[in-house]
Amino acid sequence: MGVRVLIADDERDFALMLAEMVRAARHEVVDVVHSGLDAIRSYRRHKPQIVFMDFAMAKLNGLTACRNILSDDPTGCILFLSGLSEHRDLAPQSSGALAVLQKPIGFTMLVQILNEAASQGSGSQTVTACAS
């Protein structure tokens, strides 16, 4: 059974490429959005198992969207995607996200994250491989 994934990134080409990679790994993309506000709305509508969220987006940045989603659903699994080499606000201990993944994300790492989430089943949304 595939993992349900929401992608939130204002770089449309990157978001579409990531969606294709998720599908190639045999998982489901429930939505691709391009703002933090749309990420919150889509999360509430689709309840994905994993959210790949860019930090710098219009209409609420990824950090604010992450905190909003986790205040509604503390079990949410959000992974930040960032082209920034260091950004303290994105650190899991201050953002609530499980991890920060450096852009561009490789297919092998993506498959590992998604397969681990799938093996843990729908009851648990924590992806331990991402937290390292």
Secondary structure, 3 states (H helix, E strand, C coil): CCCEEEEECCCHHHHHHHHHHHHHCCCEEEEEECEHHHHHHHHHHHCCCEEEEECCCECCCHHHHHHHHHHHCCCCCEEEEECCCCCHHHCHHHHCCCEEEECCCCHHHHHHHHHHHHHHCCCCCCCHHHHC
